[in-house]
Amino acid sequence: MKEITGRQSKHLIPELIGLILSLTVLSPFILVVFNAAKKSADIVISPIAPPSDWGQLFVNLKNVIGNQNFSYWKSFGSSLYITTVSLVLLTLFPAWRHGCWFGTRQNGPS
């Protein structure tokens, strides 16, 4: 087995902290995937446990997409549109702001 040198041990603690923080941040998403693959009764009985049948995930997705009371594709399209417009605006406005600030600062104080 390879020994850990002083240089490697110096990075071990921050890497462990990063791993723990990453798992903490990702845990809600993991729970959503777990619960999406369960029947409603199974979620109530054990919300944190992994699903016993991963095939239920596809049944649940089919039921959500095919639900007549909820327009899945329209909602998905709206979310995609809002996200795209937001990202474009967030990309452009900081560039404009930086250009304006830089342009006024090049001419010196007025």
CNS distance restraints for C-alpha pairs under 8 A (distance, minus, plus):
assign (resid   4 and name CA) (resid   8 and name CA) 5.96 0.50 0.50
assign (resid   4 and name CA) (resid   9 and name CA) 6.24 0.50 0.50
assign (resid   5 and name CA) (resid   9 and name CA) 6.17 0.50 0.50
assign (resid   6 and name CA) (resid  10 and name CA) 6.18 0.50 0.50
assign (resid   7 and name CA) (resid  11 and name CA) 7.03 0.50 0.50
assign (resid   8 and name CA) (resid  12 and name CA) 6.41 0.50 0.50
assign (resid   9 and name CA) (resid  13 and name CA) 7.29 0.50 0.50
assign (resid  11 and name CA) (resid  15 and name CA) 6.22 0.50 0.50
assign (resid  12 and name CA) (resid  16 and name CA) 6.18 0.50 0.50
assign (resid  13 and name CA) (resid  17 and name CA) 6.20 0.50 0.50
assign (resid  14 and name CA) (resid  18 and name CA) 6.03 0.50 0.50
assign (resid  15 and name CA) (resid  19 and name CA) 6.11 0.50 0.50
assign (resid  16 and name CA) (resid  20 and name CA) 6.20 0.50 0.50
assign (resid  17 and name CA) (resid  21 and name CA) 6.12 0.50 0.50
assign (resid  18 and name CA) (resid  22 and name CA) 6.00 0.50 0.50
assign (resid  19 and name CA) (resid  23 and name CA) 6.23 0.50 0.50
assign (resid  20 and name CA) (resid  24 and name CA) 6.16 0.50 0.50
assign (resid  21 and name CA) (resid  25 and name CA) 6.18 0.50 0.50
assign (resid  22 and name CA) (resid  26 and name CA) 6.11 0.50 0.50
assign (resid  23 and name CA) (resid  27 and name CA) 5.83 0.50 0.50
assign (resid  24 and name CA) (resid  28 and name CA) 8.00 0.50 0.50
assign (resid  26 and name CA) (resid  30 and name CA) 6.33 0.50 0.50
assign (resid  27 and name CA) (resid  31 and name CA) 6.19 0.50 0.50
assign (resid  28 and name CA) (resid  32 and name CA) 6.28 0.50 0.50
assign (resid  29 and name CA) (resid  33 and name CA) 6.39 0.50 0.50
assign (resid  30 and name CA) (resid  34 and name CA) 6.14 0.50 0.50
assign (resid  31 and name CA) (resid  35 and name CA) 6.00 0.50 0.50
assign (resid  31 and name CA) (resid  47 and name CA) 7.77 0.50 0.50
assign (resid  31 and name CA) (resid  48 and name CA) 6.47 0.50 0.50
assign (resid  32 and name CA) (resid  36 and name CA) 5.97 0.50 0.50
assign (resid  33 and name CA) (resid  37 and name CA) 6.54 0.50 0.50
assign (resid  34 and name CA) (resid  38 and name CA) 7.01 0.50 0.50
assign (resid  34 and name CA) (resid  48 and name CA) 7.65 0.50 0.50
assign (resid  34 and name CA) (resid  49 and name CA) 7.47 0.50 0.50
assign (resid  34 and name CA) (resid  50 and name CA) 5.43 0.50 0.50
assign (resid  34 and name CA) (resid  51 and name CA) 5.90 0.50 0.50
assign (resid  35 and name CA) (resid  39 and name CA) 7.98 0.50 0.50
assign (resid  35 and name CA) (resid  43 and name CA) 6.09 0.50 0.50
assign (resid  35 and name CA) (resid  47 and name CA) 6.70 0.50 0.50
assign (resid  35 and name CA) (resid  48 and name CA) 7.96 0.50 0.50
assign (resid  35 and name CA) (resid  50 and name CA) 7.81 0.50 0.50
assign (resid  35 and name CA) (resid  51 and name CA) 7.23 0.50 0.50
assign (resid  36 and name CA) (resid  57 and name CA) 5.80 0.50 0.50
assign (resid  36 and name CA) (resid  60 and name CA) 6.98 0.50 0.50
assign (resid  37 and name CA) (resid  51 and name CA) 6.08 0.50 0.50
assign (resid  37 and name CA) (resid  53 and name CA) 7.22 0.50 0.50
assign (resid  37 and name CA) (resid  54 and name CA) 5.63 0.50 0.50
assign (resid  37 and name CA) (resid  55 and name CA) 7.20 0.50 0.50
assign (resid  37 and name CA) (resid  56 and name CA) 5.13 0.50 0.50
assign (resid  37 and name CA) (resid  57 and name CA) 3.79 0.50 0.50
assign (resid  37 and name CA) (resid  58 and name CA) 7.59 0.50 0.50
assign (resid  37 and name CA) (resid  60 and name CA) 7.04 0.50 0.50
assign (resid  38 and name CA) (resid  42 and name CA) 5.91 0.50 0.50
assign (resid  38 and name CA) (resid  43 and name CA) 6.31 0.50 0.50
assign (resid  38 and name CA) (resid  51 and name CA) 5.76 0.50 0.50
assign (resid  38 and name CA) (resid  52 and name CA) 7.83 0.50 0.50
assign (resid  38 and name CA) (resid  53 and name CA) 7.36 0.50 0.50
assign (resid  38 and name CA) (resid  54 and name CA) 7.74 0.50 0.50
assign (resid  38 and name CA) (resid  56 and name CA) 6.03 0.50 0.50
assign (resid  38 and name CA) (resid  57 and name CA) 6.75 0.50 0.50
assign (resid  39 and name CA) (resid  43 and name CA) 6.53 0.50 0.50
assign (resid  39 and name CA) (resid  56 and name CA) 7.25 0.50 0.50
assign (resid  40 and name CA) (resid  44 and name CA) 6.59 0.50 0.50
assign (resid  41 and name CA) (resid  45 and name CA) 6.26 0.50 0.50
assign (resid  42 and name CA) (resid  46 and name CA) 5.99 0.50 0.50
assign (resid  42 and name CA) (resid  47 and name CA) 7.25 0.50 0.50
assign (resid  43 and name CA) (resid  47 and name CA) 4.55 0.50 0.50
assign (resid  54 and name CA) (resid  58 and name CA) 7.96 0.50 0.50
assign (resid  55 and name CA) (resid  59 and name CA) 6.94 0.50 0.50
assign (resid  56 and name CA) (resid  60 and name CA) 6.09 0.50 0.50
assign (resid  57 and name CA) (resid  61 and name CA) 6.16 0.50 0.50
assign (resid  58 and name CA) (resid  62 and name CA) 6.06 0.50 0.50
assign (resid  59 and name CA) (resid  63 and name CA) 6.25 0.50 0.50
assign (resid  60 and name CA) (resid  64 and name CA) 6.25 0.50 0.50
assign (resid  61 and name CA) (resid  65 and name CA) 6.12 0.50 0.50
assign (resid  62 and name CA) (resid  66 and name CA) 5.92 0.50 0.50
assign (resid  63 and name CA) (resid  67 and name CA) 5.89 0.50 0.50
assign (resid  64 and name CA) (resid  70 and name CA) 7.88 0.50 0.50
assign (resid  64 and name CA) (resid  72 and name CA) 7.33 0.50 0.50
assign (resid  65 and name CA) (resid  71 and name CA) 7.67 0.50 0.50
assign (resid  65 and name CA) (resid  72 and name CA) 5.53 0.50 0.50
assign (resid  65 and name CA) (resid  73 and name CA) 7.61 0.50 0.50
assign (resid  66 and name CA) (resid  72 and name CA) 7.91 0.50 0.50
assign (resid  67 and name CA) (resid  71 and name CA) 7.34 0.50 0.50
assign (resid  67 and name CA) (resid  72 and name CA) 7.90 0.50 0.50
assign (resid  71 and name CA) (resid  75 and name CA) 6.24 0.50 0.50
assign (resid  72 and name CA) (resid  76 and name CA) 6.06 0.50 0.50
assign (resid  73 and name CA) (resid  77 and name CA) 6.01 0.50 0.50
assign (resid  74 and name CA) (resid  78 and name CA) 6.19 0.50 0.50
assign (resid  75 and name CA) (resid  79 and name CA) 6.18 0.50 0.50
assign (resid  76 and name CA) (resid  80 and name CA) 6.11 0.50 0.50
assign (resid  77 and name CA) (resid  81 and name CA) 6.12 0.50 0.50
assign (resid  78 and name CA) (resid  82 and name CA) 6.17 0.50 0.50
assign (resid  79 and name CA) (resid  83 and name CA) 6.03 0.50 0.50
assign (resid  80 and name CA) (resid  84 and name CA) 6.08 0.50 0.50
assign (resid  81 and name CA) (resid  85 and name CA) 6.15 0.50 0.50
assign (resid  82 and name CA) (resid  86 and name CA) 6.01 0.50 0.50
assign (resid  83 and name CA) (resid  87 and name CA) 6.12 0.50 0.50
assign (resid  84 and name CA) (resid  88 and name CA) 6.19 0.50 0.50
assign (resid  85 and name CA) (resid  89 and name CA) 6.15 0.50 0.50
assign (resid  86 and name CA) (resid  90 and name CA) 5.99 0.50 0.50
assign (resid  87 and name CA) (resid  91 and name CA) 6.01 0.50 0.50
assign (resid  88 and name CA) (resid  92 and name CA) 6.19 0.50 0.50
assign (resid  89 and name CA) (resid  93 and name CA) 5.90 0.50 0.50
assign (resid  90 and name CA) (resid  94 and name CA) 6.68 0.50 0.50
assign (resid  91 and name CA) (resid  95 and name CA) 6.88 0.50 0.50
assign (resid  92 and name CA) (resid  96 and name CA) 6.29 0.50 0.50
assign (resid  93 and name CA) (resid  97 and name CA) 6.02 0.50 0.50
assign (resid  94 and name CA) (resid  98 and name CA) 5.97 0.50 0.50
assign (resid  95 and name CA) (resid  99 and name CA) 6.10 0.50 0.50
assign (resid  96 and name CA) (resid 100 and name CA) 6.12 0.50 0.50
assign (resid  97 and name CA) (resid 101 and name CA) 6.10 0.50 0.50
assign (resid  98 and name CA) (resid 102 and name CA) 5.93 0.50 0.50
assign (resid  99 and name CA) (resid 103 and name CA) 5.95 0.50 0.50
assign (resid 100 and name CA) (resid 104 and name CA) 6.25 0.50 0.50
assign (resid 101 and name CA) (resid 105 and name CA) 6.18 0.50 0.50
assign (resid 102 and name CA) (resid 106 and name CA) 6.22 0.50 0.50
assign (resid 103 and name CA) (resid 107 and name CA) 7.09 0.50 0.50
assign (resid 104 and name CA) (resid 108 and name CA) 7.16 0.50 0.50
assign (resid 105 and name CA) (resid 109 and name CA) 7.16 0.50 0.50
